[in-house]
């Protein structure tokens, strides 16, 4: 009987209208929000981590991760256009597979967005501190600009403070972005559009300067760690990390409730932003590999080191003192590449652009996190007081502030690569459930109006589900362990609080009301 609570799609839409957010976003804003969420730490920072895991083979990693994300995007587009309300995969799962699985998906999305925002905070910290040091010579002590290195001793987590204690810049940027989101969504979206333009200009400059001077020898050996490596290494292991670089598109679907004409605009925002970003990723990755090389760092015995361990940090510090640190050690890979190939001024400008623009990614991740909280509280699964909308700014301010605090704490004490992998574990689970939900809904409600239909759904959706499962299994052990532990905590909360307070469980199903933004054919009357 644990899977007996399914909330009808009409009731979901009715609930949204009872305590709704203001519809203010169009197709252009959604596409800009998607690009702003996608292009960020994944390409500006995680390129170095991917190179350490796969070497030049990270080009294939981008292909694998991009393909899985594309098929998941097609599934997302169908559900987001049918159910234009906040909640993303959580809402879709509630309508198709019931409350318990919806809770688990929502709980995983909380992990995805909060940890992803923390990862971008750490990425921003690396770029801004590198820029300050190159322009002024000033550098914060390592203890205040980097978190500790985490690892595993068997199944026991370990921590090494010798190369960092707390990342102060990450805390600062998390606080500033949280304040911006409290002010209001429309204002945030406008600022984001400007930041996206800066970010795209920086990447375009990098491509124009790097591609003409590629060296073929830098692409060999092509896969020094193999295709299927161990402990999160290899081309597929790098793809599991690189997946983080693509996942911002699903934040577009969480904005569906604040979108004008969502049946048309949500699919445009999802697929359009993903297509634009994919082109940039391949060209930028080729530029890094072909100009400065991307071979993994080895220890004295010739063993390739995991990119977030204490041994890797120590080896990078040792080579930095000798002035021989490779690009895989860099916290600002693209800016450092331009400096190495003879464009230091442009490299500093790229660093400046990243420092200015990466907060747009943090903005979208915290934005997505608060909207997941918002809709779960609106359904009674979390305390409903958390869903209070600010009387002036019309934003869920309590959740935004709480989320910002959590993001700042994680960003202060974890390295970027591990944060990305942990975020991916929650993301891949949510995407897996979306792919299944599309298939189930095609069987259980085949006649419902679908403004966007996933093409070849009985092929695309299973590929998306299997792709997500395969990438999850190739994450590092620590990242894989986080999801079941986090999920267990979620189950305890669900059975102690959420199941008792659930609106569906208490029989509180709202009647659908007129919504001028939804075409009459989109939601048949009850």
Secondary structure, 3 states (H helix, E strand, C coil): CCCCCCCCHHHHHHHHHHCCCCCCECHHHHHHHHHHHHCCHHHHCHHHHHHHHHHHHHHHHHHHHHHHHHHHHHHHHHHHHHCCCCCHHHHHHHHHCCHHHHHHHHHHHHHHHHHHHHHHHHHHHHHHHHHHHHHHCCCCCHHHHCECEEEEECCEEEEECCCCECEHHHHHHHHHHHHHHHHCHHHHHHHHHHHHHHHHHHHHHHHHHHHHHCCHHHHCCCCCCCCCCCCCCHHHHHHHHHHHHCHHHHHHHHCHHHECCHHHHHHHHHHHHHHHHHHHHHHHHHHHHHHHCCCCCECCCCCECCCCCHHHHHHHHHHHHCCCCCHHHCCCHHHHHHHHCCCHHHHHHHHHHHHHHCHHHHHHHHHHHHHHHHHHHHCCCCCHHHHCCCCCCCCCHHHHHHHHHHHHHHHHHCCHHHHHHHHHHHHHHHHHHHHHHHHHHHHHCCCCCCCCCCCCHHHHHHHHHHHHHHHHHCCCHHHHHHHHHHHHHHHHHHHHHHHHHCCCCCCCCCCCCCCCCCCHHHCCCC
